[in-house]
Amino acid sequence: MQTILVAGAGKSSTYLIEYLLENALRKKWHVIVADGDPAAIAKKLNRHPCGEAAAIDITNDAQREPLVRKADIVLSLMPPHLHIMLAKDCLKYGKSLITSSYVSDEMLAMHEEAKKAGLMFMCEMGLDPGIDHMTASQIINSVRKVAGRITSFKSYCGGLIAPDSDDNPWHYKFSWNPRNVIAAGSLGGRYLNNGKVTEVPYAHLFENSKKIKVPGLPALAYYPNRDSLNYLDKYDIQGVTTFLRATLRYPSFCKGWHALVQLGLTSSSDGFNGDGHTFASWVRLKTNCGKDQDIAAHVASVLGAGGDDKVIYLLRWIGLFDDTILPQGIKSSADVLYVLLQDKWKMMPDDKDMVVMQHEIEYEHKGRHITLTSSLVLEGNGGEHSAMAKTVGLPIAILASLILRGKVTPPTGVCVPVMPSVYKPVLKELEQFGVVFEETVSG
């Protein structure tokens, strides 16, 4: 009997836990699900005979460590800052770890120790980051095999609302952690464009967003995702003149979010105390709007050319100018936005989300300039069976299964899934779940 510890029973864990439980009897797996919410664990396990509930405080060493010690492998879908606790336990007890989050500085600092111990700390094993790395690496290696020289690499990904469930002017609903959506882009963007490093500060990230066409969908907009240049070495394509990783949204979202950034309403560190405030008074305070001034007209004035009727309509629609009293405990503008948007952008029970990913690679081969486009458009099934949960959770579950069954020799140290020994079998199995890319080649 092999024991798998899954840390986290939130939205993204549905497909992961179902995959493990569906295979548990045949593969002789014991699946422990740890979370602070007993009801969430019970719902995910559904009284499965191979499942074990562990309602714990993940930050409590005495509660967490025995579970890690018992496990053969640890899978974490906890918030990024909590992975490091599990990683330290894994080092202590000799366990490999898989997470869906970006490699943090703290995690990276454990690389040599993990490698020396023969342990795999596989990070960025979800959707974006995750499936993007695997499919990009697969394409890059296929081009390299035919002696092609890659000149441009662009990769786009977004968690969106499916067209049939799109019923608001922002064309967006929360299909993953709302806090992460609100914080998205706050680090700005950096990428390579025609041989020049381009840096875009947060204040301008959503401004004049460029458009992209994905087969079967209306025009989408994109903004640079963090520091793309960090992946030049990981993808092993030094020498390209353009290299971009970007996040997809609809144009209306970028237009509205740029306005919120301009107004200073997205900060998580501005120390705003919401006691006694309404949404409208918060906006008045943040924009220096007098009590007798028309708030919408004032906001339009502050935004200048960006304060057109469309933008004001978007801001009014989310309730920005409402005199609704804020709940207790508000400590920042980001907290206010969380309260404001979690209802407006809530996924309804029958709503379906959509994951969109597209790679655009340009390369030269035997004197020809070739463009390869690889696209994924995947709709969810509604409720907890979202496309986001599928694409975040399944890669982790599949890799864990391959390792436990001896089908994959785990790479050691802190790593991301760019090696063929990992991405080939994982992507092959993902196709069975409808995660299939369509390719077109021109030139």
Secondary structure, DSSP 8 states (H G I E B T S, - for coil): -EEEEEE--SGGGHHHHHHHHHHHHHHTEEEEEEES-HHHHHHHHTT-TTEEEEE--TT-HHHHHHHHHH-SEEEE-S-GGGHHHHHHHHHHHT-EEEESS---HHHHTTHHHHHHTT-EEE---BBTTBHHHHHHHHHHHHHHHTT-EEEEEEEEEEEEE-GGG--STT----SS-HHHHHHTTTT-EEEEETTEEEEE-HHHHTTT-EEE--TTS--EEEEE-EEGGGHHHHHT-TT-SEEEEEEEE-HHHHHHHHHHHHTT---SSS----TT-BHHHHHHHHHT--TTS-HHHHHHHHHGGG--HHHHHHHHHTTTT---B--TT--SHHHHHHHHHHHHT---TT--EEEEEEEEEEEEETTEEEEEEEEEEEE--STT--HHHHHHHHHHHHHHHHHHTTSS----EEE-S-SHHHHHHHHHHHGGGT---EEEEE-
